[in-house]
Amino acid sequence: MNKTLLLSLCLLYFTISPAKRSFGQPPIQQPVEAIQLFNGHNLDGWYTFLQNSGKNNDPKDVFTVNNGMIRISGEEWGSITTLDEYKNYRLVTEFKWGEKTFEPRINKARDCGILLHSQGEDGGSGGIWMRSIECQIIEGGTGDVIVVGDSSSNFSVTATVASQKQDNSFVFQQGGKKETINSGRINWLKRDPEWKDTLGFRGKHDVEKPVGEWNTLECVVDGDRLTIYLNGELVNGTTNVKPQKGRIQIQSEAAEIFFRRVELTPLSPHK
């Protein structure tokens, strides 16, 4: 084969195969129609990562699918992670807590979280999760926004917050003073100031339903904005979010939890 023909074939290959040019990087998707991230039968489209056993190695069946639900036992720390990256979407999940908890949080508030805009290496944060922006799921604190980053401006959010902090964390308040963080959290709008890390905690104004009942959690990602709704109520909102795209992780964090819906839909005008 002469050099001219070889060069022409190479150019043609890279022209018609844009996915190959990513050299192992995941494709970035922006929904134009509903995307069912959970198909009700298995974890196709996800991979598992556990702190003690790594990628796609789950000897204790921390992550299983039965009766149209994802069960995350919480017995080991880690996550399921989407194969693809996403941007500009409305993520709708339906979850409920199970009864089981594990050390070191056996008597502490049931804990989980959805990690958005996840980037970098698996285990890049604490050897467990990718660096990301977290929508917290925890008894009494579902809807908190946590920066799971590297303490640099590469991972940060800005929010309007109340004048007083709760345990050194800002609290979301519409019309409040703008603050930017690159670590720590923005507590949700009505988080109980008397919150305690105890099993079964319930705040005076909690929007989350009791253990065993289904909740709907929505994360609206619109460019550099992240807005969170719990059971139809606005609970948190941030702007200047960095980064603005990435994989999605769902944590295993010492508490049993079930998901029956994990869906991406295109952004709608009212969101």
C-alpha positions in Angstrom: 0.0 0.0 0.0 1.5 3.3 -1.0 1.9 6.2 1.5 -0.7 8.4 -0.2 -3.4 5.7 -0.1 -2.6 4.9 3.6 -2.8 8.6 4.5 -6.2 8.9 2.7 -7.6 5.9 4.6 -6.4 7.2 7.9 -8.1 10.6 7.3 -11.3 8.9 6.2 -11.3 6.7 9.4 -11.0 9.7 11.7 -13.6 11.6 9.7 -16.4 9.0 9.9 -15.5 7.7 13.4 -15.6 10.6 15.8 -16.2 8.4 18.8 -12.8 6.8 18.2 -11.1 10.1 18.6 -12.0 10.3 22.3 -9.4 7.6 23.0 -11.3 6.0 25.9 -13.2 9.1 27.1 -16.9 8.6 27.6 -19.4 10.2 25.2 -21.2 13.3 26.5 -25.0 13.1 26.1 -27.6 15.9 26.3 -31.1 14.4 26.4 -33.4 15.2 23.6 -35.9 12.7 24.8 -36.3 10.7 28.0 -33.4 8.4 28.8 -34.1 5.5 31.3 -30.8 5.1 33.2 -32.4 2.2 35.0 -34.2 -0.3 32.8 -35.9 -2.1 35.6 -34.1 -5.4 35.0 -30.3 -4.9 35.5 -27.5 -2.4 35.7 -26.8 -2.1 32.0 -25.2 1.3 31.4 -23.6 1.4 34.8 -20.5 0.0 36.4 -19.8 -0.7 40.1 -16.9 0.6 42.2 -16.2 -0.4 45.8 -13.6 1.0 48.1 -12.2 -2.4 49.1 -12.7 -4.4 45.8 -12.5 -1.9 43.0 -14.3 -1.8 39.7 -17.0 -4.3 38.7 -16.1 -6.6 41.6 -19.0 -6.9 44.1 -18.5 -10.1 46.1 -21.1 -9.1 48.7 -23.8 -8.1 46.2 -23.9 -4.6 47.4 -25.7 -3.6 44.2 -28.5 -5.9 43.0 -31.7 -5.6 41.0 -34.9 -7.3 42.1 -38.6 -6.7 41.5 -38.0 -3.6 39.3 -35.8 -1.9 42.0 -32.1 -1.3 42.5 -31.1 -2.4 46.0 -28.0 -0.8 47.4 -27.2 -2.7 50.7 -24.7 -0.1 52.0 -22.6 -2.9 53.4 -19.5 -1.6 51.6 -18.7 2.0 50.5 -18.8 2.8 46.9 -21.1 3.6 44.0 -22.7 2.6 40.7 -21.5 4.9 38.0 -22.9 5.7 34.5 -20.7 4.7 31.6 -21.6 7.9 29.8 -21.3 11.6 30.8 -24.3 13.9 30.7 -25.0 17.6 30.6 -28.2 19.8 30.6 -30.8 17.5 31.9 -33.5 16.9 34.5 -32.7 13.9 36.6 -35.7 12.3 38.3 -35.2 9.6 40.9 -37.6 7.7 43.2 -36.0 6.2 46.3 -37.0 4.8 49.7 -34.9 3.8 52.7 -34.6 0.1 53.8 -34.1 -1.0 57.4 -30.5 -2.2 57.4 -27.5 0.0 58.4 -23.9 -0.9 58.8 -20.8 0.2 60.7 -19.4 2.8 61.0 -22.9 4.3 60.7 -25.1 1.6 62.2 -26.8 4.0 64.6 -26.4 7.2 62.5 -28.7 8.9 60.0 -29.3 6.8 56.9 -27.0 8.2 54.3 -26.6 8.0 50.5 -26.2 10.6 47.7 -26.3 11.3 44.0 -23.0 12.6 42.6 -23.4 14.8 39.5 -20.7 16.0 37.1 -18.4 13.2 38.2 -15.0 13.5 36.7 -11.5 12.0 37.1 -10.5 8.7 38.5 -12.7 6.3 40.3 -11.8 6.7 44.0 -10.3 10.1 43.4 -12.1 11.4 46.5 -11.1 9.5 49.6 -10.5 6.3 47.6 -14.2 5.8 47.2 -15.9 8.2 44.7 -15.0 10.3 41.7 -14.8 14.1 42.4 -18.2 15.6 41.7 -21.0 17.8 42.9 -23.3 15.9 45.3 -27.0 16.0 45.8 -27.1 14.6 49.3 -29.6 12.0 50.4 -29.5 11.7 54.2 -32.2 11.6 56.9 -33.0 15.3 57.6 -30.6 16.6 55.0 -31.8 15.4 51.6 -31.2 18.1 49.1 -28.0 19.5 50.6 -25.4 20.3 48.0 -21.9 19.0 48.8 -18.7 19.8 46.8 -16.8 16.5 46.6 -13.8 18.1 44.9 -10.1 18.8 45.4 -10.5 22.1 47.2 -9.7 24.0 44.0 -12.0 26.2 41.9 -12.3 23.2 39.5 -15.2 22.0 41.7 -17.3 24.7 43.2 -20.8 26.2 43.5 -22.4 29.5 44.3 -25.6 30.0 46.3 -27.7 32.6 47.9 -27.6 31.8 51.6 -29.0 32.8 55.0 -27.1 35.2 57.3 -26.5 32.5 59.9 -24.7 29.2 59.3 -25.7 25.8 60.6 -22.7 23.9 62.1 -20.3 25.9 59.9 -22.3 25.2 56.7 -24.2 27.8 54.7 -28.0 27.4 54.3 -29.7 28.0 51.0 -32.1 31.0 51.1 -33.7 32.7 48.1 -32.6 36.3 47.9 -29.8 35.9 50.4 -26.2 36.8 50.1 -24.2 35.1 47.5 -21.4 32.7 48.7 -19.1 30.5 46.7 -17.6 27.3 48.1 -15.1 24.8 46.7 -15.5 22.3 49.7 -18.1 21.7 52.3 -21.9 22.1 51.7 -24.9 24.2 51.2 -27.6 23.0 53.5 -31.1 22.7 52.1 -33.7 25.5 52.7 -35.4 24.1 55.8 -32.8 21.9 57.3 -33.5 21.6 61.0 -30.9 23.7 63.0 -31.1 21.0 65.7 -30.1 18.2 63.2 -28.3 15.3 64.8 -26.5 12.4 63.1 -28.8 9.8 64.6 -30.7 6.9 63.0 -34.3 7.9 62.1 -33.8 11.7 62.5 -36.8 13.8 61.5 -36.7 17.6 61.4 -39.6 19.8 62.1 -40.0 20.9 58.4 -38.7 17.8 56.6 -40.0 17.3 53.2 -38.7 13.7 53.0 -41.2 11.0 53.7 -40.8 8.4 56.5 -38.6 5.3 56.1 -40.1 2.8 53.7 -42.1 5.4 51.7 -41.2 6.5 48.2 -39.7 9.9 47.6 -39.2 11.8 44.3 -35.9 13.7 44.1 -35.2 15.9 41.0 -31.9 17.5 40.1 -32.2 20.0 37.3 -28.9 20.7 35.6 -29.1 23.7 33.3 -25.7 24.9 32.1 -24.0 26.2 35.3 -27.1 25.9 37.4 -28.2 23.1 39.7 -31.7 23.2 41.2 -33.1 20.5 43.5 -36.7 19.5 44.3 -37.8 17.0 46.8 -41.3 15.6 46.5 -42.2 18.6 44.4 -40.8 21.3 46.7 -37.8 23.5 45.9 -35.1 22.6 48.5 -31.8 24.0 47.1 -30.4 26.0 44.2 -26.9 26.8 43.1 -25.2 28.7 40.2 -21.7 28.9 38.7 -21.5 25.2 39.2 -18.1 23.7 38.2 -17.8 21.4 36.3 -21.0 21.4 34.3 -20.9 17.8 32.9 -19.8 14.4 33.9 -20.9 10.9 34.9 -23.6 10.3 37.5 -22.9 8.1 40.6 -25.3 6.7 43.2 -23.5 6.0 46.5 -23.4 3.1 48.9 -22.8 4.6 52.3 -23.7 2.2 55.1 -27.5 2.3 54.7 -29.9 0.2 52.7 -31.7 2.1 50.0 -33.9 1.3 47.0 -34.3 3.1 43.7 -37.2 2.3 41.3 -36.7 5.2 38.8 -33.6 6.9 37.5 -34.6 8.9 34.5 -33.1 11.8 32.5 -35.5 14.1 30.6 -34.8 17.2 28.5 -35.0 20.5 30.2 -38.4 22.1 30.2 -39.2 25.9 30.1 -40.7 25.9 33.6 -37.6 24.4 35.2 
